[in-house]
Amino acid sequence: MKTVRDACQLEPNSLSVKPSDHIEQLDELITVEANGAAFFDKTFITQGMQDLITEGTEHFKRTAQETQHKAQLDAQQVQLSNVPKT
């Protein structure tokens, strides 16, 4: 019985392929396409990718809400510190 090494014949460029050549550069897609639609036109969204996108979006949403709430509290403190003490 042949080993895998004996049974397979490598393509000439198979060892020169870099994984980074096959990874989308999302920042480039967004700037070139202006909205990133090209990425979604050629990418099948798996459940794992959907979960990652959803969780990431929720994280940014929570962070923005927390930042807004903190800014409101800071503004209230400034207003209260400007109230004359009687």
PDB file of N, CA, C and O in Angstrom:
ATOM      1  N   MET A   1       0.843  -1.180   0.000  1.00  0.00           N
ATOM      2  CA  MET A   1       0.000   0.000   0.000  1.00  0.00           C
ATOM      3  C   MET A   1       0.891   1.247   0.000  1.00  0.00           C
ATOM      4  O   MET A   1       1.868   1.333   0.744  1.00  0.00           O
ATOM      5  N   LYS A   2       0.528   2.205  -0.852  1.00  0.00           N
ATOM      6  CA  LYS A   2       1.295   3.451  -0.948  1.00  0.00           C
ATOM      7  C   LYS A   2       1.018   4.344   0.254  1.00  0.00           C
ATOM      8  O   LYS A   2      -0.077   4.327   0.816  1.00  0.00           O
ATOM      9  N   THR A   3       2.020   5.119   0.638  1.00  0.00           N
ATOM     10  CA  THR A   3       1.816   6.151   1.659  1.00  0.00           C
ATOM     11  C   THR A   3       1.175   7.361   1.001  1.00  0.00           C
ATOM     12  O   THR A   3       1.141   7.467  -0.225  1.00  0.00           O
ATOM     13  N   VAL A   4       0.682   8.244   1.795  1.00  0.00           N
ATOM     14  CA  VAL A   4       0.085   9.475   1.263  1.00  0.00           C
ATOM     15  C   VAL A   4       1.127  10.222   0.444  1.00  0.00           C
ATOM     16  O   VAL A   4       0.817  10.749  -0.624  1.00  0.00           O
ATOM     17  N   ARG A   5       2.332  10.270   0.929  1.00  0.00           N
ATOM     18  CA  ARG A   5       3.408  10.979   0.222  1.00  0.00           C
ATOM     19  C   ARG A   5       3.663  10.349  -1.143  1.00  0.00           C
ATOM     20  O   ARG A   5       3.890  11.058  -2.124  1.00  0.00           O
ATOM     21  N   ASP A   6       3.628   9.029  -1.207  1.00  0.00           N
ATOM     22  CA  ASP A   6       3.864   8.336  -2.470  1.00  0.00           C
ATOM     23  C   ASP A   6       2.677   8.463  -3.426  1.00  0.00           C
ATOM     24  O   ASP A   6       2.856   8.511  -4.643  1.00  0.00           O
ATOM     25  N   ALA A   7       1.477   8.517  -2.874  1.00  0.00           N
ATOM     26  CA  ALA A   7       0.265   8.541  -3.702  1.00  0.00           C
ATOM     27  C   ALA A   7      -0.052   9.930  -4.243  1.00  0.00           C
ATOM     28  O   ALA A   7      -0.755  10.057  -5.246  1.00  0.00           O
ATOM     29  N   CYS A   8       0.454  10.963  -3.596  1.00  0.00           N
ATOM     30  CA  CYS A   8       0.112  12.339  -3.985  1.00  0.00           C
ATOM     31  C   CYS A   8       1.247  12.981  -4.770  1.00  0.00           C
ATOM     32  O   CYS A   8       2.426  12.708  -4.544  1.00  0.00           O
ATOM     33  N   GLN A   9       0.859  13.817  -5.672  1.00  0.00           N
ATOM     34  CA  GLN A   9       1.853  14.580  -6.426  1.00  0.00           C
ATOM     35  C   GLN A   9       1.548  16.062  -6.199  1.00  0.00           C
ATOM     36  O   GLN A   9       0.468  16.545  -6.538  1.00  0.00           O
ATOM     37  N   LEU A  10       2.509  16.767  -5.624  1.00  0.00           N
ATOM     38  CA  LEU A  10       2.313  18.178  -5.335  1.00  0.00           C
ATOM     39  C   LEU A  10       2.352  19.014  -6.609  1.00  0.00           C
ATOM     40  O   LEU A  10       3.124  18.747  -7.530  1.00  0.00           O
ATOM     41  N   GLU A  11       1.510  20.019  -6.632  1.00  0.00           N
ATOM     42  CA  GLU A  11       1.573  21.004  -7.706  1.00  0.00           C
ATOM     43  C   GLU A  11       2.844  21.826  -7.501  1.00  0.00           C
ATOM     44  O   GLU A  11       3.275  22.005  -6.362  1.00  0.00           O
ATOM     45  N   PRO A  12       3.446  22.325  -8.562  1.00  0.00           N
ATOM     46  CA  PRO A  12       4.713  23.075  -8.425  1.00  0.00           C
ATOM     47  C   PRO A  12       4.633  24.253  -7.451  1.00  0.00           C
ATOM     48  O   PRO A  12       5.605  24.539  -6.751  1.00  0.00           O
ATOM     49  N   ASN A  13       3.509  24.927  -7.400  1.00  0.00           N
ATOM     50  CA  ASN A  13       3.416  26.113  -6.529  1.00  0.00           C
ATOM     51  C   ASN A  13       2.743  25.815  -5.192  1.00  0.00           C
ATOM     52  O   ASN A  13       2.473  26.746  -4.434  1.00  0.00           O
ATOM     53  N   SER A  14       2.463  24.554  -4.876  1.00  0.00           N
ATOM     54  CA  SER A  14       1.696  24.242  -3.668  1.00  0.00           C
ATOM     55  C   SER A  14       2.394  24.642  -2.378  1.00  0.00           C
ATOM     56  O   SER A  14       1.720  24.979  -1.404  1.00  0.00           O
ATOM     57  N   LEU A  15       3.689  24.616  -2.340  1.00  0.00           N
ATOM     58  CA  LEU A  15       4.417  25.001  -1.127  1.00  0.00           C
ATOM     59  C   LEU A  15       4.722  26.490  -1.072  1.00  0.00           C
ATOM     60  O   LEU A  15       5.207  26.983  -0.054  1.00  0.00           O
ATOM     61  N   SER A  16       4.448  27.208  -2.147  1.00  0.00           N
ATOM     62  CA  SER A  16       4.724  28.641  -2.151  1.00  0.00           C
ATOM     63  C   SER A  16       3.480  29.477  -1.873  1.00  0.00           C
ATOM     64  O   SER A  16       3.558  30.705  -1.842  1.00  0.00           O
ATOM     65  N   VAL A  17       2.340  28.831  -1.672  1.00  0.00           N
ATOM     66  CA  VAL A  17       1.091  29.556  -1.406  1.00  0.00           C
ATOM     67  C   VAL A  17       1.114  30.076   0.022  1.00  0.00           C
ATOM     68  O   VAL A  17       1.409  29.336   0.960  1.00  0.00           O
ATOM     69  N   LYS A  18       0.801  31.353   0.176  1.00  0.00           N
ATOM     70  CA  LYS A  18       0.740  31.964   1.500  1.00  0.00           C
ATOM     71  C   LYS A  18      -0.729  32.123   1.895  1.00  0.00           C
ATOM     72  O   LYS A  18      -1.522  32.645   1.112  1.00  0.00           O
ATOM     73  N   PRO A  19      -1.104  31.680   3.100  1.00  0.00           N
ATOM     74  CA  PRO A  19      -2.500  31.849   3.531  1.00  0.00           C
ATOM     75  C   PRO A  19      -2.959  33.306   3.464  1.00  0.00           C
ATOM     76  O   PRO A  19      -4.128  33.575   3.190  1.00  0.00           O
ATOM     77  N   SER A  20      -2.060  34.234   3.709  1.00  0.00           N
ATOM     78  CA  SER A  20      -2.447  35.651   3.691  1.00  0.00           C
ATOM     79  C   SER A  20      -2.905  36.103   2.311  1.00  0.00           C
ATOM     80  O   SER A  20      -3.606  37.107   2.189  1.00  0.00           O
ATOM     81  N   ASP A  21      -2.510  35.363   1.262  1.00  0.00           N
ATOM     82  CA  ASP A  21      -2.964  35.709  -0.088  1.00  0.00           C
ATOM     83  C   ASP A  21      -4.449  35.448  -0.271  1.00  0.00           C
ATOM     84  O   ASP A  21      -5.065  35.963  -1.204  1.00  0.00           O
ATOM     85  N   HIS A  22      -5.026  34.644   0.625  1.00  0.00           N
ATOM     86  CA  HIS A  22      -6.423  34.249   0.487  1.00  0.00           C
ATOM     87  C   HIS A  22      -7.323  34.875   1.544  1.00  0.00           C
ATOM     88  O   HIS A  22      -8.491  34.507   1.669  1.00  0.00           O
ATOM     89  N   ILE A  23      -6.787  35.807   2.292  1.00  0.00           N
ATOM     90  CA  ILE A  23      -7.559  36.482   3.334  1.00  0.00           C
ATOM     91  C   ILE A  23      -7.979  37.849   2.816  1.00  0.00           C
ATOM     92  O   ILE A  23      -7.158  38.629   2.333  1.00  0.00           O
ATOM     93  N   GLU A  24      -9.273  38.122   2.927  1.00  0.00           N
ATOM     94  CA  GLU A  24      -9.783  39.417   2.462  1.00  0.00           C
ATOM     95  C   GLU A  24      -9.246  40.540   3.346  1.00  0.00           C
ATOM     96  O   GLU A  24      -9.170  40.408   4.568  1.00  0.00           O
ATOM     97  N   GLN A  25      -8.885  41.614   2.722  1.00  0.00           N
ATOM     98  CA  GLN A  25      -8.473  42.810   3.450  1.00  0.00           C
ATOM     99  C   GLN A  25      -9.705  43.708   3.526  1.00  0.00           C
ATOM    100  O   GLN A  25      -9.961  44.497   2.616  1.00  0.00           O
ATOM    101  N   LEU A  26     -10.470  43.585   4.617  1.00  0.00           N
ATOM    102  CA  LEU A  26     -11.748  44.283   4.718  1.00  0.00           C
ATOM    103  C   LEU A  26     -11.593  45.791   4.622  1.00  0.00           C
ATOM    104  O   LEU A  26     -12.448  46.470   4.054  1.00  0.00           O
ATOM    105  N   ASP A  27     -10.506  46.318   5.173  1.00  0.00           N
ATOM    106  CA  ASP A  27     -10.312  47.762   5.094  1.00  0.00           C
ATOM    107  C   ASP A  27     -10.168  48.212   3.649  1.00  0.00           C
ATOM    108  O   ASP A  27     -10.638  49.291   3.290  1.00  0.00           O
ATOM    109  N   GLU A  28      -9.519  47.393   2.807  1.00  0.00           N
ATOM    110  CA  GLU A  28      -9.390  47.745   1.401  1.00  0.00           C
ATOM    111  C   GLU A  28     -10.734  47.644   0.680  1.00  0.00           C
ATOM    112  O   GLU A  28     -11.057  48.484  -0.160  1.00  0.00           O
ATOM    113  N   LEU A  29     -11.515  46.613   1.009  1.00  0.00           N
ATOM    114  CA  LEU A  29     -12.824  46.466   0.370  1.00  0.00           C
ATOM    115  C   LEU A  29     -13.723  47.658   0.683  1.00  0.00           C
ATOM    116  O   LEU A  29     -14.446  48.150  -0.183  1.00  0.00           O
ATOM    117  N   ILE A  30     -13.667  48.109   1.919  1.00  0.00           N
ATOM    118  CA  ILE A  30     -14.531  49.219   2.321  1.00  0.00           C
ATOM    119  C   ILE A  30     -14.114  50.496   1.618  1.00  0.00           C
ATOM    120  O   ILE A  30     -14.967  51.253   1.155  1.00  0.00           O
ATOM    121  N   THR A  31     -12.800  50.751   1.529  1.00  0.00           N
ATOM    122  CA  THR A  31     -12.368  52.001   0.902  1.00  0.00           C
ATOM    123  C   THR A  31     -12.518  51.956  -0.615  1.00  0.00           C
ATOM    124  O   THR A  31     -12.861  52.961  -1.238  1.00  0.00           O
ATOM    125  N   VAL A  32     -12.263  50.799  -1.204  1.00  0.00           N
ATOM    126  CA  VAL A  32     -12.370  50.681  -2.658  1.00  0.00           C
ATOM    127  C   VAL A  32     -13.840  50.635  -3.091  1.00  0.00           C
ATOM    128  O   VAL A  32     -14.242  51.318  -4.032  1.00  0.00           O
ATOM    129  N   GLU A  33     -14.625  49.824  -2.393  1.00  0.00           N
ATOM    130  CA  GLU A  33     -16.032  49.640  -2.767  1.00  0.00           C
ATOM    131  C   GLU A  33     -16.938  50.683  -2.107  1.00  0.00           C
ATOM    132  O   GLU A  33     -18.095  50.838  -2.499  1.00  0.00           O
ATOM    133  N   ALA A  34     -16.433  51.374  -1.139  1.00  0.00           N
ATOM    134  CA  ALA A  34     -17.158  52.406  -0.401  1.00  0.00           C
ATOM    135  C   ALA A  34     -18.192  51.851   0.559  1.00  0.00           C
ATOM    136  O   ALA A  34     -18.691  52.600   1.399  1.00  0.00           O
ATOM    137  N   ASN A  35     -18.541  50.568   0.476  1.00  0.00           N
ATOM    138  CA  ASN A  35     -19.516  50.042   1.434  1.00  0.00           C
ATOM    139  C   ASN A  35     -19.295  48.576   1.785  1.00  0.00           C
ATOM    140  O   ASN A  35     -20.068  48.021   2.566  1.00  0.00           O
ATOM    141  N   GLY A  36     -18.282  47.938   1.247  1.00  0.00           N
ATOM    142  CA  GLY A  36     -17.987  46.554   1.577  1.00  0.00           C
ATOM    143  C   GLY A  36     -18.899  45.535   0.922  1.00  0.00           C
ATOM    144  O   GLY A  36     -18.819  44.353   1.258  1.00  0.00           O
ATOM    145  N   ALA A  37     -19.761  45.939   0.003  1.00  0.00           N
ATOM    146  CA  ALA A  37     -20.714  45.023  -0.629  1.00  0.00           C
ATOM    147  C   ALA A  37     -20.001  43.916  -1.404  1.00  0.00           C
ATOM    148  O   ALA A  37     -20.518  42.803  -1.489  1.00  0.00           O
ATOM    149  N   ALA A  38     -18.835  44.194  -1.966  1.00  0.00           N
ATOM    150  CA  ALA A  38     -18.110  43.194  -2.755  1.00  0.00           C
ATOM    151  C   ALA A  38     -17.763  41.980  -1.901  1.00  0.00           C
ATOM    152  O   ALA A  38     -17.815  40.849  -2.383  1.00  0.00           O
ATOM    153  N   PHE A  39     -17.411  42.205  -0.647  1.00  0.00           N
ATOM    154  CA  PHE A  39     -17.082  41.096   0.250  1.00  0.00           C
ATOM    155  C   PHE A  39     -18.281  40.160   0.392  1.00  0.00           C
ATOM    156  O   PHE A  39     -18.132  38.942   0.297  1.00  0.00           O
ATOM    157  N   PHE A  40     -19.455  40.719   0.616  1.00  0.00           N
ATOM    158  CA  PHE A  40     -20.638  39.890   0.832  1.00  0.00           C
ATOM    159  C   PHE A  40     -21.160  39.290  -0.467  1.00  0.00           C
ATOM    160  O   PHE A  40     -21.867  38.283  -0.432  1.00  0.00           O
ATOM    161  N   ASP A  41     -20.831  39.882  -1.610  1.00  0.00           N
ATOM    162  CA  ASP A  41     -21.225  39.306  -2.894  1.00  0.00           C
ATOM    163  C   ASP A  41     -20.516  37.988  -3.159  1.00  0.00           C
ATOM    164  O   ASP A  41     -21.067  37.110  -3.823  1.00  0.00           O
ATOM    165  N   LYS A  42     -19.286  37.841  -2.642  1.00  0.00           N
ATOM    166  CA  LYS A  42     -18.531  36.621  -2.937  1.00  0.00           C
ATOM    167  C   LYS A  42     -18.237  35.776  -1.709  1.00  0.00           C
ATOM    168  O   LYS A  42     -17.425  34.854  -1.784  1.00  0.00           O
ATOM    169  N   THR A  43     -18.873  36.064  -0.579  1.00  0.00           N
ATOM    170  CA  THR A  43     -18.614  35.336   0.652  1.00  0.00           C
ATOM    171  C   THR A  43     -19.897  34.735   1.194  1.00  0.00           C
ATOM    172  O   THR A  43     -20.897  35.433   1.359  1.00  0.00           O
ATOM    173  N   PHE A  44     -19.865  33.435   1.471  1.00  0.00           N
ATOM    174  CA  PHE A  44     -20.987  32.769   2.106  1.00  0.00           C
ATOM    175  C   PHE A  44     -20.856  32.973   3.602  1.00  0.00           C
ATOM    176  O   PHE A  44     -19.842  32.615   4.200  1.00  0.00           O
ATOM    177  N   ILE A  45     -21.873  33.542   4.198  1.00  0.00           N
ATOM    178  CA  ILE A  45     -21.842  33.816   5.635  1.00  0.00           C
ATOM    179  C   ILE A  45     -22.252  32.555   6.389  1.00  0.00           C
ATOM    180  O   ILE A  45     -23.405  32.133   6.308  1.00  0.00           O
ATOM    181  N   THR A  46     -21.321  31.955   7.117  1.00  0.00           N
ATOM    182  CA  THR A  46     -21.624  30.776   7.929  1.00  0.00           C
ATOM    183  C   THR A  46     -22.291  31.225   9.227  1.00  0.00           C
ATOM    184  O   THR A  46     -22.315  32.415   9.540  1.00  0.00           O
ATOM    185  N   GLN A  47     -22.826  30.276   9.972  1.00  0.00           N
ATOM    186  CA  GLN A  47     -23.454  30.613  11.249  1.00  0.00           C
ATOM    187  C   GLN A  47     -22.430  31.229  12.197  1.00  0.00           C
ATOM    188  O   GLN A  47     -22.741  32.165  12.933  1.00  0.00           O
ATOM    189  N   GLY A  48     -21.207  30.699  12.177  1.00  0.00           N
ATOM    190  CA  GLY A  48     -20.154  31.254  13.030  1.00  0.00           C
ATOM    191  C   GLY A  48     -19.830  32.690  12.672  1.00  0.00           C
ATOM    192  O   GLY A  48     -19.642  33.526  13.556  1.00  0.00           O
ATOM    193  N   MET A  49     -19.761  32.985  11.363  1.00  0.00           N
ATOM    194  CA  MET A  49     -19.504  34.358  10.928  1.00  0.00           C
ATOM    195  C   MET A  49     -20.670  35.259  11.327  1.00  0.00           C
ATOM    196  O   MET A  49     -20.464  36.390  11.769  1.00  0.00           O
ATOM    197  N   GLN A  50     -21.897  34.755  11.170  1.00  0.00           N
ATOM    198  CA  GLN A  50     -23.081  35.535  11.550  1.00  0.00           C
ATOM    199  C   GLN A  50     -23.053  35.852  13.039  1.00  0.00           C
ATOM    200  O   GLN A  50     -23.345  36.977  13.446  1.00  0.00           O
ATOM    201  N   ASP A  51     -22.699  34.851  13.856  1.00  0.00           N
ATOM    202  CA  ASP A  51     -22.603  35.073  15.306  1.00  0.00           C
ATOM    203  C   ASP A  51     -21.539  36.120  15.617  1.00  0.00           C
ATOM    204  O   ASP A  51     -21.754  37.001  16.449  1.00  0.00           O
ATOM    205  N   LEU A  52     -20.396  36.024  14.951  1.00  0.00           N
ATOM    206  CA  LEU A  52     -19.309  36.977  15.179  1.00  0.00           C
ATOM    207  C   LEU A  52     -19.725  38.395  14.800  1.00  0.00           C
ATOM    208  O   LEU A  52     -19.457  39.346  15.534  1.00  0.00           O
ATOM    209  N   ILE A  53     -20.378  38.529  13.655  1.00  0.00           N
ATOM    210  CA  ILE A  53     -20.839  39.851  13.202  1.00  0.00           C
ATOM    211  C   ILE A  53     -21.874  40.406  14.174  1.00  0.00           C
ATOM    212  O   ILE A  53     -21.818  41.576  14.554  1.00  0.00           O
ATOM    213  N   THR A  54     -22.827  39.550  14.576  1.00  0.00           N
ATOM    214  CA  THR A  54     -23.880  39.991  15.501  1.00  0.00           C
ATOM    215  C   THR A  54     -23.299  40.399  16.847  1.00  0.00           C
ATOM    216  O   THR A  54     -23.631  41.458  17.379  1.00  0.00           O
ATOM    217  N   GLU A  55     -22.426  39.549  17.399  1.00  0.00           N
ATOM    218  CA  GLU A  55     -21.831  39.865  18.704  1.00  0.00           C
ATOM    219  C   GLU A  55     -20.957  41.116  18.632  1.00  0.00           C
ATOM    220  O   GLU A  55     -20.967  41.935  19.552  1.00  0.00           O
ATOM    221  N   GLY A  56     -20.206  41.265  17.549  1.00  0.00           N
ATOM    222  CA  GLY A  56     -19.374  42.460  17.385  1.00  0.00           C
ATOM    223  C   GLY A  56     -20.201  43.718  17.293  1.00  0.00           C
ATOM    224  O   GLY A  56     -19.868  44.739  17.894  1.00  0.00           O
ATOM    225  N   THR A  57     -21.286  43.642  16.537  1.00  0.00           N
ATOM    226  CA  THR A  57     -22.178  44.794  16.397  1.00  0.00           C
ATOM    227  C   THR A  57     -22.814  45.147  17.739  1.00  0.00           C
ATOM    228  O   THR A  57     -22.901  46.319  18.104  1.00  0.00           O
ATOM    229  N   GLU A  58     -23.253  44.130  18.463  1.00  0.00           N
ATOM    230  CA  GLU A  58     -23.848  44.374  19.785  1.00  0.00           C
ATOM    231  C   GLU A  58     -22.833  44.980  20.746  1.00  0.00           C
ATOM    232  O   GLU A  58     -23.172  45.852  21.546  1.00  0.00           O
ATOM    233  N   HIS A  59     -21.590  44.517  20.667  1.00  0.00           N
ATOM    234  CA  HIS A  59     -20.540  45.071  21.532  1.00  0.00           C
ATOM    235  C   HIS A  59     -20.344  46.559  21.251  1.00  0.00           C
ATOM    236  O   HIS A  59     -20.291  47.367  22.178  1.00  0.00           O
ATOM    237  N   PHE A  60     -20.237  46.925  19.953  1.00  0.00           N
ATOM    238  CA  PHE A  60     -20.056  48.331  19.599  1.00  0.00           C
ATOM    239  C   PHE A  60     -21.263  49.158  20.015  1.00  0.00           C
ATOM    240  O   PHE A  60     -21.117  50.304  20.440  1.00  0.00           O
ATOM    241  N   LYS A  61     -22.450  48.583  19.893  1.00  0.00           N
ATOM    242  CA  LYS A  61     -23.673  49.289  20.285  1.00  0.00           C
ATOM    243  C   LYS A  61     -23.656  49.568  21.793  1.00  0.00           C
ATOM    244  O   LYS A  61     -23.949  50.681  22.231  1.00  0.00           O
ATOM    245  N   ARG A  62     -23.307  48.531  22.589  1.00  0.00           N
ATOM    246  CA  ARG A  62     -23.244  48.713  24.047  1.00  0.00           C
ATOM    247  C   ARG A  62     -22.185  49.738  24.420  1.00  0.00           C
ATOM    248  O   ARG A  62     -22.413  50.584  25.284  1.00  0.00           O
ATOM    249  N   THR A  63     -21.022  49.664  23.769  1.00  0.00           N
ATOM    250  CA  THR A  63     -19.937  50.598  24.059  1.00  0.00           C
ATOM    251  C   THR A  63     -20.367  52.028  23.751  1.00  0.00           C
ATOM    252  O   THR A  63     -20.084  52.944  24.523  1.00  0.00           O
ATOM    253  N   ALA A  64     -21.047  52.220  22.630  1.00  0.00           N
ATOM    254  CA  ALA A  64     -21.518  53.559  22.268  1.00  0.00           C
ATOM    255  C   ALA A  64     -22.537  54.062  23.281  1.00  0.00           C
ATOM    256  O   ALA A  64     -22.509  55.230  23.668  1.00  0.00           O
ATOM    257  N   GLN A  65     -23.437  53.183  23.709  1.00  0.00           N
ATOM    258  CA  GLN A  65     -24.446  53.579  24.698  1.00  0.00           C
ATOM    259  C   GLN A  65     -23.789  53.935  26.028  1.00  0.00           C
ATOM    260  O   GLN A  65     -24.174  54.914  26.667  1.00  0.00           O
ATOM    261  N   GLU A  66     -22.798  53.143  26.450  1.00  0.00           N
ATOM    262  CA  GLU A  66     -22.095  53.423  27.706  1.00  0.00           C
ATOM    263  C   GLU A  66     -21.351  54.753  27.619  1.00  0.00           C
ATOM    264  O   GLU A  66     -21.344  55.525  28.578  1.00  0.00           O
ATOM    265  N   THR A  67     -20.732  55.019  26.486  1.00  0.00           N
ATOM    266  CA  THR A  67     -20.007  56.273  26.291  1.00  0.00           C
ATOM    267  C   THR A  67     -20.960  57.450  26.332  1.00  0.00           C
ATOM    268  O   THR A  67     -20.668  58.479  26.942  1.00  0.00           O
ATOM    269  N   GLN A  68     -22.107  57.293  25.678  1.00  0.00           N
ATOM    270  CA  GLN A  68     -23.104  58.364  25.673  1.00  0.00           C
ATOM    271  C   GLN A  68     -23.634  58.609  27.086  1.00  0.00           C
ATOM    272  O   GLN A  68     -23.806  59.756  27.498  1.00  0.00           O
ATOM    273  N   HIS A  69     -23.894  57.525  27.829  1.00  0.00           N
ATOM    274  CA  HIS A  69     -24.406  57.654  29.195  1.00  0.00           C
ATOM    275  C   HIS A  69     -23.369  58.352  30.084  1.00  0.00           C
ATOM    276  O   HIS A  69     -23.720  59.217  30.886  1.00  0.00           O
ATOM    277  N   LYS A  70     -22.092  57.975  29.941  1.00  0.00           N
ATOM    278  CA  LYS A  70     -21.037  58.608  30.729  1.00  0.00           C
ATOM    279  C   LYS A  70     -20.922  60.093  30.391  1.00  0.00           C
ATOM    280  O   LYS A  70     -20.731  60.918  31.285  1.00  0.00           O
ATOM    281  N   ALA A  71     -21.036  60.435  29.119  1.00  0.00           N
ATOM    282  CA  ALA A  71     -20.965  61.844  28.722  1.00  0.00           C
ATOM    283  C   ALA A  71     -22.122  62.632  29.330  1.00  0.00           C
ATOM    284  O   ALA A  71     -21.942  63.774  29.754  1.00  0.00           O
ATOM    285  N   GLN A  72     -23.299  62.029  29.374  1.00  0.00           N
ATOM    286  CA  GLN A  72     -24.455  62.703  29.982  1.00  0.00           C
ATOM    287  C   GLN A  72     -24.234  62.915  31.474  1.00  0.00           C
ATOM    288  O   GLN A  72     -24.546  63.981  32.004  1.00  0.00           O
ATOM    289  N   LEU A  73     -23.693  61.898  32.157  1.00  0.00           N
ATOM    290  CA  LEU A  73     -23.408  62.040  33.585  1.00  0.00           C
ATOM    291  C   LEU A  73     -22.354  63.115  33.834  1.00  0.00           C
ATOM    292  O   LEU A  73     -22.469  63.899  34.776  1.00  0.00           O
ATOM    293  N   ASP A  74     -21.330  63.148  32.988  1.00  0.00           N
ATOM    294  CA  ASP A  74     -20.291  64.168  33.123  1.00  0.00           C
ATOM    295  C   ASP A  74     -20.880  65.564  32.924  1.00  0.00           C
ATOM    296  O   ASP A  74     -20.520  66.496  33.643  1.00  0.00           O
ATOM    297  N   ALA A  75     -21.772  65.711  31.965  1.00  0.00           N
ATOM    298  CA  ALA A  75     -22.400  67.005  31.704  1.00  0.00           C
ATOM    299  C   ALA A  75     -23.257  67.421  32.894  1.00  0.00           C
ATOM    300  O   ALA A  75     -23.287  68.598  33.253  1.00  0.00           O
ATOM    301  N   GLN A  76     -23.950  66.470  33.507  1.00  0.00           N
ATOM    302  CA  GLN A  76     -24.766  66.780  34.686  1.00  0.00           C
ATOM    303  C   GLN A  76     -23.883  67.213  35.849  1.00  0.00           C
ATOM    304  O   GLN A  76     -24.235  68.134  36.586  1.00  0.00           O
ATOM    305  N   GLN A  77     -22.739  66.555  36.020  1.00  0.00           N
ATOM    306  CA  GLN A  77     -21.827  66.942  37.097  1.00  0.00           C
ATOM    307  C   GLN A  77     -21.300  68.349  36.884  1.00  0.00           C
ATOM    308  O   GLN A  77     -21.180  69.116  37.840  1.00  0.00           O
ATOM    309  N   VAL A  78     -20.987  68.697  35.651  1.00  0.00           N
ATOM    310  CA  VAL A  78     -20.504  70.045  35.348  1.00  0.00           C
ATOM    311  C   VAL A  78     -21.587  71.062  35.682  1.00  0.00           C
ATOM    312  O   VAL A  78     -21.309  72.097  36.287  1.00  0.00           O
ATOM    313  N   GLN A  79     -22.817  70.766  35.289  1.00  0.00           N
ATOM    314  CA  GLN A  79     -23.941  71.681  35.571  1.00  0.00           C
ATOM    315  C   GLN A  79     -24.115  71.846  37.070  1.00  0.00           C
ATOM    316  O   GLN A  79     -24.316  72.958  37.558  1.00  0.00           O
ATOM    317  N   LEU A  80     -24.037  70.710  37.819  1.00  0.00           N
ATOM    318  CA  LEU A  80     -24.204  70.787  39.267  1.00  0.00           C
ATOM    319  C   LEU A  80     -23.056  71.537  39.930  1.00  0.00           C
ATOM    320  O   LEU A  80     -23.269  72.219  40.932  1.00  0.00           O
ATOM    321  N   SER A  81     -21.867  71.429  39.402  1.00  0.00           N
ATOM    322  CA  SER A  81     -20.726  72.109  40.007  1.00  0.00           C
ATOM    323  C   SER A  81     -20.802  73.620  39.750  1.00  0.00           C
ATOM    324  O   SER A  81     -20.158  74.399  40.452  1.00  0.00           O
ATOM    325  N   ASN A  82     -21.581  74.032  38.754  1.00  0.00           N
ATOM    326  CA  ASN A  82     -21.728  75.452  38.458  1.00  0.00           C
ATOM    327  C   ASN A  82     -22.887  76.104  39.219  1.00  0.00           C
ATOM    328  O   ASN A  82     -23.080  77.318  39.144  1.00  0.00           O
ATOM    329  N   VAL A  83     -23.649  75.297  39.946  1.00  0.00           N
ATOM    330  CA  VAL A  83     -24.763  75.834  40.723  1.00  0.00           C
ATOM    331  C   VAL A  83     -24.188  76.506  41.978  1.00  0.00           C
ATOM    332  O   VAL A  83     -23.402  75.899  42.704  1.00  0.00           O
ATOM    333  N   PRO A  84     -24.581  77.756  42.227  1.00  0.00           N
ATOM    334  CA  PRO A  84     -24.051  78.445  43.402  1.00  0.00           C
ATOM    335  C   PRO A  84     -24.502  77.763  44.684  1.00  0.00           C
ATOM    336  O   PRO A  84     -25.656  77.353  44.803  1.00  0.00           O
ATOM    337  N   LYS A  85     -23.606  77.643  45.625  1.00  0.00           N
ATOM    338  CA  LYS A  85     -23.934  77.033  46.915  1.00  0.00           C
ATOM    339  C   LYS A  85     -24.560  78.077  47.799  1.00  0.00           C
ATOM    340  O   LYS A  85     -24.096  79.216  47.859  1.00  0.00           O
ATOM    341  N   THR A  86     -25.610  77.693  48.483  1.00  0.00           N
ATOM    342  CA  THR A  86     -26.282  78.658  49.360  1.00  0.00           C
ATOM    343  C   THR A  86     -25.951  78.437  50.801  1.00  0.00           C
ATOM    344  O   THR A  86     -26.438  79.167  51.665  1.00  0.00           O
TER     345      THR A  86
END
